[in-house]
Amino acid sequence: MATRTRRRTAGAGESIAAQIQQLVRERDDLKVENANLKAQLEAINSALSRVGAQTVAVGRRRGRNATLPLAAPVSEKRKRRPITDPEILAKRNAALAKARAARAERLARARAAEQGEAAPAEPALMEGVGQ
């Protein structure tokens, strides 16, 4: 019985070599891309560590839980119902007037202290409460 032998054509060997060369080029490209990504990751980690150090420094100055706000969350403003009850409106207006007066008094004291004048006495903030 005769044995069959396979003949290799010159084109088959060349195409395999071309495929291997293509794979080697792709591997080299991936190595360069990987190095670039590692450098970017290192830069990001460095920036994050600097921000973390600043956050810790702020926490030491302002208290344990103080942090720097990185970005304000985007949220819709809550729609409030209008106040229609006259009693509640009167109480609210009185409270706002009282708060405005207290603020004006506090600012006046600060200005007087800034100019070196004698500051007026402490206001009676609890005056009129419970009426």
C-alpha positions in Angstrom: 0.0 0.0 0.0 1.3 3.3 -0.9 1.6 6.0 1.7 0.3 9.4 1.0 2.5 12.4 1.7 1.3 15.9 1.9 2.9 18.5 -0.1 3.3 21.9 1.4 3.0 24.8 -0.9 5.2 27.8 -0.5 2.2 30.0 0.0 1.0 28.2 3.1 4.3 28.7 5.0 4.4 32.3 4.0 0.9 33.0 5.2 1.6 31.4 8.6 4.8 33.5 8.9 2.7 36.6 8.0 0.1 35.8 10.6 2.8 35.3 13.2 4.4 38.7 12.3 1.0 40.3 12.5 0.4 38.8 16.0 3.8 40.0 17.2 3.1 43.5 15.9 -0.3 43.5 17.7 1.4 42.2 20.9 3.9 45.1 20.7 1.1 47.6 20.2 -0.7 46.2 23.2 2.4 46.5 25.3 2.7 50.2 24.4 -1.0 50.8 25.1 -0.7 49.0 28.4 2.3 51.1 29.5 0.3 54.3 28.6 -2.7 53.1 30.6 -0.4 52.3 33.6 1.0 55.8 33.4 -2.5 57.3 33.3 -3.6 55.2 36.3 -0.5 56.3 38.3 -1.3 60.0 37.5 -4.9 59.5 38.6 -3.9 57.7 41.8 -1.4 60.5 42.6 -4.1 63.1 42.1 -6.5 61.2 44.3 -4.0 60.9 47.1 -3.4 64.7 47.0 -7.1 65.3 47.2 -7.3 62.8 50.1 -4.5 64.6 51.9 -6.3 67.9 51.5 -9.5 66.4 52.8 -7.7 65.1 55.9 -6.2 68.5 56.4 -9.6 70.1 56.2 -11.0 67.6 58.6 -8.3 68.4 61.1 -9.2 72.1 60.9 -13.0 71.9 60.9 -13.8 68.7 62.8 -13.7 64.9 62.3 -16.3 64.6 59.6 -15.4 67.6 57.4 -14.7 66.9 53.8 -14.3 68.9 50.6 -17.3 68.8 48.4 -16.1 67.4 45.1 -19.3 68.0 43.1 -22.7 69.2 44.1 -25.4 66.6 43.5 -27.9 67.5 40.8 -31.4 67.3 42.1 -34.7 68.9 41.3 -35.9 71.6 43.7 -38.8 70.4 45.9 -42.1 72.0 45.0 -43.7 73.3 48.1 -47.4 73.8 48.5 -48.5 77.4 49.2 -49.4 78.3 52.8 -53.1 79.3 52.8 -53.9 79.2 56.5 -54.0 82.8 57.9 -52.9 81.8 61.4 -49.8 79.9 60.0 -49.1 82.8 57.7 -49.2 85.3 60.6 -46.9 83.1 62.7 -44.5 82.7 59.8 -44.4 86.4 59.1 -43.8 87.2 62.8 -40.9 84.7 62.9 -39.4 86.1 59.8 -39.6 89.7 61.2 -38.0 88.5 64.4 -35.2 86.8 62.5 -34.6 89.9 60.4 -34.5 92.1 63.4 -32.0 89.8 65.2 -29.8 89.7 62.1 -29.9 93.4 61.7 -28.9 93.8 65.4 -26.1 91.3 65.1 -24.8 93.2 62.0 -25.0 96.5 63.8 -23.0 95.1 66.7 -20.4 93.7 64.4 -20.1 97.1 62.6 -19.8 98.9 65.9 -17.1 96.5 67.1 -15.3 96.9 63.8 -15.3 100.7 64.2 -14.2 100.5 67.8 -17.4 101.8 69.2 -19.1 100.4 72.3 -21.4 97.6 71.2 -25.0 97.7 72.3 -26.1 95.2 75.0 -27.1 91.7 74.0 -30.6 91.6 72.6 -33.3 89.8 74.4 -33.9 87.2 71.8 -36.4 85.2 73.8 -38.6 88.3 74.2 -42.1 87.7 73.0 -41.8 84.0 72.9 -45.0 82.1 73.9 -47.3 85.0 73.2 
